[in-house]
Amino acid sequence: MTFFRRLRAGWSAAVVGALMLAVPLAAQAQKKYDPGASDTEIRIGNSAPYSGPASAYGTIGRAMSAYAAKINAEGGVNGRKINLLSLDDGYNPAKAVEQTRKLVEQEEVLAMFAMMGSGNILAVQRYLNGKKVPQLFLLSGASRFDDPKNFPWTLGWMPSYRAEARIFAEYVQANMPNAKIGVLYQNDEFGKDYLNGLTDALGDKAKKMIVAQISYEVTDPTIDSQLIALKASGADVLFNISSPKFAAQSIRKVGELGWKPFHYLSAVSASVASVLKPAGLDHSTGLVTAMFMRDPSDPSQASTQEVKEYLAFMKAHYAAGDPNDPYNVFGYSLMQTLVHTLRQCGDNLTRANLMQQASSLSMTVPMLLPGIDVRTGPDDFRPVERLQLARFNGSRFELFGKVLGR
């Protein structure tokens, strides 16, 4: 072999060797991680009310954990197991701050997910945005959680309270133009956002139509006095903006008073299992609410593939939970949204990319009602935006009217 041939052979071997080394290095370079993510695991934080006045929501966290276990048993997300760290905050903002800081600073989660309660979410919003930790798919319809300009790391999930209040106001104006509306509301971000949505939607008619608006605190033992005052106001329509414990109390008290208003219950408390049964199904008959998820107990839904798959999940992975409780449908659907988003991230599991993927969603979540899907954009941090009215018939809610909202 001549000198030049030996030289070319040496170069060829060097090039091949370099290329062989470059392949794993390139593959490795494509993987990007922030705290909470690795080749084997994705740590996600959650703060939920497993105790306290909103403990009915605790089953949402349990359903989410069960779905994470299902996904992990199937191989995880892009080969990584989801480690959902869910801590009890007792529906207390101070406790929510403590648990969130623990999850971010000690457990080093990639993101906070599906927090419940407007007050709790608000208590940690600035902290998480300051640290650039995603605060994703929140169980609150408060309008302030759809503000990508000022809070680019906070993204909601469910329809806004203002949108729901607007649908109720439009229905009342169309069907009961001379209605006298009494409002019961929780004295926090949750209740005030609904109330503001109602007054905005009624416009100039608000002062005439709303004859009483009375609040309660989450620390109140009962709300009997508020219901007595609302009945005395002469209201023939009750707009009930309350969390589950107080929703059950109010429905029962309205029945005991013999008061027969057109009773609208906020969607977040429209659970037959957790609210209407404890209140008494006889007291609950005729209640109207707004829905955006399928009802597993609805016979018209029983044969659908979506409901069959949900019921199979509950039987196999969360047998202790009530499959007809909408809060379990919440947990199931929230985790499906998260899993889809994590899959979109691929091997770029940075907080910035997770936020980018969460704000560019176009997906169908099986247990949402037909005609309602999940969509987000850089200027739209409200994934679900449509609702349909439903009336309780003594055993379940029956949908009526059209799917409304944008």
ZIFEN-V51246 format. One line per field, one symbol per residue. phi: phi as a letter, one per 30 degrees, with the letter a starting at -180 (. if undefined). Layout:
BEGIN
phi: ???
END
This chain:
BEGIN
phi: .deddddddddddddedddddddddddddddbbcejbadcbbcbcbcbddbjdcdededddddddddddddddcjichicddcdcccdcihbeddddddddddddcdhddacbhdbjedddddcddddddchcecchdcacdddcbbddcbdccbdadedddddddddddddddcbdcdcccccbddaeedddeddddddddidddddddcabbcbcddddbbedddddddddidcbccccbdeeddddddddedddidbddccceedcdcddcbddddjddddejecbbbbcdcdddedcecddddeddddddddbbdddddddddddeeeddddddeedddddiccccddddddddcbcbbccedddejbbcbbaecbcbecbbbbdbbdcjbadcdbicdcjc
END
